[in-house]
Amino acid sequence: MTFSRWMTGLLLALSSSLALAAGGDGDLDHAEINVFDQASLQRGAAMFANYCSGCHGAQFMRYQRLIEDLGMSEEEVLDKLAFGEREPADYMLAAMSSSDAEEWFGVAPPDLSLTARAKGPDWIYTFLRSYYMTENGWNNTVLENASMPHVLWQLQGIQRPVTETTEVDGESKTEIVGFEIEQPGLLSQAEYDSVVLDLVAFLEYVAEPALLKRERMGIWVLLFLAAFTFLSYIMYKEYWKEVKK
């Protein structure tokens, strides 16, 4: 086997492993997010602070970075996104300590700093919209028997699964094909999808905040390279004009 074919096989194997690790099965809804939309990031940050930060933190993100990137003042960030005595240089840690979480739940809820990188925005978007109520409590079609309850149920409402039974090799197989709202929430379905998109956009930004500056800088780098190439071509023509005679 040649080295190039060996490398190709290795890359394909790694890609498959990453896809499985991300939990993707090809049935995820696409999250139309825009991390360059400051208003969306601000709304997503507010969602994170009010519904997620009690249990989950973003330990690699400082409040100062939010002030710089989200177009918010220091007072706005500390008043709306930070709870308790926090300073701009502090990290976005969960309000609940790890020791308390382990005592109450048996395990501390995971930090969400890199969740968008590990799972992907489509996975998070679908997960937060796929909770349904059963006789035994909440369940989720993306992550079955998820230990996290549906913290956004008051916004989305309570939905029940719509199932469909088919015959497969002589055996009955029941699958969830959709949901129906049993108890409406504070938001309509479209409004709920919108706030979830804002939250996903914020988590995508938290996972790689340098993305904002890198992509903006990339435009100027491409323009510089285009101008440099043009000037190099002119110099090339001028230099070889006499030589080629």
C-alpha positions in Angstrom: 0.0 0.0 0.0 1.4 3.4 -0.9 1.9 6.1 1.7 -0.8 8.4 0.1 -3.4 5.6 0.1 -2.4 4.8 3.7 -2.9 8.4 4.7 -6.2 8.6 2.9 -7.5 5.5 4.8 -6.3 6.9 8.1 -8.1 10.3 7.5 -11.3 8.5 6.6 -11.1 6.4 9.7 -10.5 9.5 11.8 -13.4 11.3 10.2 -15.7 8.3 10.9 -14.6 8.2 14.5 -15.2 11.9 15.0 -18.6 11.7 13.5 -19.5 8.8 15.8 -18.1 10.7 18.8 -20.2 13.7 17.9 -23.3 11.6 18.1 -24.4 12.5 14.6 -26.5 10.0 12.7 -27.4 12.1 9.7 -30.9 13.0 11.1 -30.0 16.3 12.7 -31.7 19.6 11.9 -29.4 22.2 10.4 -28.8 25.2 12.6 -28.8 28.4 10.6 -26.5 30.4 12.9 -24.5 33.5 12.3 -21.7 34.1 14.8 -21.1 37.5 13.2 -24.5 38.7 14.3 -23.8 40.6 17.5 -27.5 40.9 18.5 -27.9 37.1 18.2 -24.8 36.5 20.3 -26.0 38.9 22.9 -29.4 37.1 23.1 -27.6 33.8 23.2 -25.3 35.0 26.0 -28.4 36.0 28.0 -30.0 32.6 27.4 -26.8 30.9 28.6 -26.6 33.1 31.7 -30.3 32.6 32.7 -30.8 28.9 31.8 -27.4 27.2 31.6 -24.9 28.9 33.9 -26.5 27.6 37.1 -25.1 24.2 36.4 -22.8 24.6 33.4 -19.8 26.9 33.0 -17.7 28.1 30.1 -14.3 27.9 31.9 -12.2 29.2 29.0 -14.2 32.4 28.4 -13.6 35.6 30.4 -16.3 38.2 30.8 -13.8 40.8 29.5 -13.8 38.9 26.1 -17.6 39.3 25.9 -17.2 43.0 26.5 -14.7 43.2 23.6 -16.6 41.0 21.1 -20.3 41.4 21.8 -20.5 45.2 21.8 -21.7 45.4 25.4 -20.4 47.6 28.1 -18.7 46.3 31.2 -21.7 47.2 33.3 -24.1 45.4 30.9 -22.1 42.2 30.9 -21.6 42.1 34.7 -25.3 43.0 35.4 -26.9 40.8 32.8 -24.5 37.9 32.3 -22.7 37.5 35.5 -24.3 36.6 38.8 -22.7 37.3 42.2 -19.5 39.1 42.7 -17.7 38.8 39.4 -15.0 40.9 37.8 -14.3 41.3 34.0 -11.2 39.2 34.3 -13.1 36.3 35.8 -14.0 33.2 33.9 -17.6 32.2 33.2 -17.8 29.5 35.8 -21.0 27.7 36.9 -22.9 29.2 39.8 -23.0 25.7 41.4 -19.7 24.4 42.6 -18.4 21.0 41.4 -18.4 19.6 44.9 -22.1 20.5 45.4 -23.0 19.1 42.0 -21.3 15.8 42.7 -23.0 15.6 46.1 -26.5 16.3 44.6 -26.3 14.7 41.2 -23.5 12.2 41.6 -21.4 13.9 38.9 -20.7 17.5 38.0 -22.5 18.8 34.8 -20.0 19.2 32.0 -18.4 22.5 31.1 -19.8 23.8 27.8 -16.8 25.7 26.5 -16.0 23.3 23.7 -19.4 21.5 23.3 -20.0 23.2 19.9 -16.6 21.9 18.7 -17.1 18.4 20.1 -20.8 17.9 19.1 -21.4 20.5 16.4 -24.0 23.2 16.3 -26.6 21.0 14.5 -26.4 18.4 17.3 -27.0 21.0 20.0 -29.8 22.7 18.1 -31.6 19.4 17.5 -31.0 18.2 21.0 -32.5 21.2 22.7 -35.6 20.8 20.5 -36.1 17.1 20.9 -37.2 16.7 24.5 -40.4 14.9 25.0 -42.4 13.8 28.1 -43.0 10.1 29.0 -44.6 8.4 32.0 -41.1 8.3 33.6 -40.2 11.9 32.9 -38.2 13.6 30.2 -36.4 11.8 27.4 -34.7 13.0 24.2 -34.5 11.5 20.7 -31.0 12.7 20.1 -29.5 11.5 23.4 -31.8 8.8 24.9 -32.2 8.8 28.6 -30.2 12.1 28.9 -29.5 12.9 32.5 -30.1 16.6 31.9 -33.7 17.6 32.4 -35.5 19.9 29.9 -34.5 23.2 31.4 -36.2 25.2 28.6 -39.6 23.4 28.9 -41.4 26.5 30.1 -40.4 28.2 26.9 -41.1 25.3 24.5 -43.9 23.6 26.4 -44.4 19.9 26.9 -44.5 17.7 23.8 -45.4 14.1 23.4 -43.9 11.8 20.8 -45.7 10.8 17.6 -44.8 7.2 16.9 -45.1 4.9 13.8 -45.0 1.1 13.9 -43.6 -0.8 10.9 -42.9 -4.5 10.2 -39.2 -5.3 9.8 -38.3 -8.9 9.1 -41.5 -10.0 10.7 -41.0 -8.0 13.8 -42.8 -4.8 14.8 -40.6 -1.7 15.1 -41.9 1.5 16.7 -40.1 4.7 15.9 -40.7 8.4 16.9 -41.5 10.3 13.8 -42.5 13.6 15.3 -43.9 15.5 18.2 -47.1 17.1 19.2 -47.5 19.9 21.8 -49.5 18.7 24.8 -49.0 21.9 26.9 -48.0 25.1 25.1 -45.0 27.0 26.4 -44.4 30.8 26.7 -43.1 30.8 23.1 -44.4 29.6 19.8 -42.5 26.9 18.0 -40.9 29.5 15.7 -39.9 31.7 18.6 -38.5 28.8 20.5 -36.4 27.7 17.5 -35.1 31.3 17.2 -34.0 31.5 20.9 -32.3 28.1 20.6 -30.5 29.3 17.5 -29.2 32.3 19.5 -28.0 30.0 22.3 -26.3 27.7 19.8 -24.6 30.7 18.1 -23.2 31.8 21.4 -21.9 28.3 22.2 -20.3 28.2 18.7 -18.6 31.6 19.5 -17.5 30.4 23.0 -15.9 27.4 21.4 -13.7 29.5 19.2 -13.9 33.3 19.9 -10.9 34.0 17.7 -13.1 33.1 14.7 -14.6 36.6 14.7 -11.2 38.3 14.3 -9.7 35.6 12.2 -12.3 35.7 9.5 -12.4 39.5 9.4 -8.6 39.6 9.1 -8.8 36.9 6.4 -10.5 39.3 4.0 -7.7 41.8 4.3 -5.1 39.1 3.9 -6.8 38.0 0.7 -6.9 41.6 -0.6 -3.2 42.0 0.2 -2.3 38.8 -1.6 -4.3 39.9 -4.6 -2.6 43.3 -4.7 0.8 41.6 -4.1 0.2 39.2 -7.0 -0.8 42.0 -9.3 2.3 44.0 -8.5 4.5 40.9 -8.8 3.1 40.3 -12.3 3.8 43.9 -13.3 7.4 43.6 -12.0 7.8 40.2 -13.8 6.7 41.7 -17.1 8.9 44.7 -16.7 12.0 42.7 -15.7 11.7 40.2 -18.5 10.7 42.7 -21.2 14.3 43.4 -22.2 15.6 39.8 -21.6 13.1 38.3 -24.0 14.0 40.6 -26.9 
